[in-house]
Amino acid sequence: MRLPPLRERKEDIPQLGAHFLKESAKKHGKTVDRIASAVWKGFEAYDWPGNVRELRNLVDSMVVLD
């Protein structure tokens, strides 16, 4: 089974990002309602060499710093 890298599945970024946001907010005991649209555009333009783990770590860092 071949799972394409995230850079080939850009349409999955909003769903994955929303899931990671909810997961991370709960983990850190924070209320984070949304990610700004400009950030979503940046996510879609990025190539994600670290794949899904990089997206998860970035969202987690954003929640911690919020």
C-alpha positions in Angstrom: 0.0 0.0 0.0 1.4 3.4 -1.0 0.4 6.4 0.9 1.3 9.6 -1.0 3.2 12.3 0.8 1.3 15.3 2.2 2.6 17.5 -0.6 0.6 15.4 -3.0 -2.5 15.5 -0.9 -2.9 19.2 -0.2 -6.7 18.8 0.0 -6.1 16.8 3.3 -4.4 19.7 5.0 -7.5 21.4 6.4 -9.0 18.2 7.8 -5.7 17.1 9.3 -4.9 20.6 10.7 -8.4 20.9 12.3 -8.0 17.5 13.9 -4.5 18.3 15.2 -5.7 21.7 16.5 -8.5 20.1 18.5 -6.2 17.4 19.8 -3.4 19.8 20.8 -5.8 22.3 22.4 -7.2 19.5 24.6 -3.7 18.2 25.4 -2.5 21.7 26.6 -5.8 22.7 28.2 -6.3 25.7 25.9 -9.3 27.0 24.0 -8.2 27.7 20.4 -11.2 28.2 18.1 -9.5 28.4 14.7 -6.5 29.0 12.6 -6.4 32.2 10.6 -7.0 32.0 6.9 -3.6 33.4 6.0 -2.0 30.5 7.9 -4.1 28.0 6.0 -2.9 29.5 2.7 0.7 29.2 4.0 0.1 25.6 4.9 -1.2 24.9 1.4 1.8 26.6 -0.3 4.3 24.7 1.8 5.9 21.4 0.5 5.8 19.5 3.8 9.1 17.6 3.7 8.4 16.3 7.2 5.0 15.1 6.0 2.1 14.7 8.4 4.3 14.7 11.6 5.6 18.1 10.6 2.0 19.5 10.3 1.1 18.0 13.7 4.2 19.4 15.4 3.6 22.9 13.8 0.0 23.0 14.9 1.0 21.8 18.4 3.7 24.6 18.6 1.1 27.2 17.5 -1.3 26.1 20.2 1.4 26.3 22.9 2.5 29.7 21.8 -1.1 31.1 21.4 
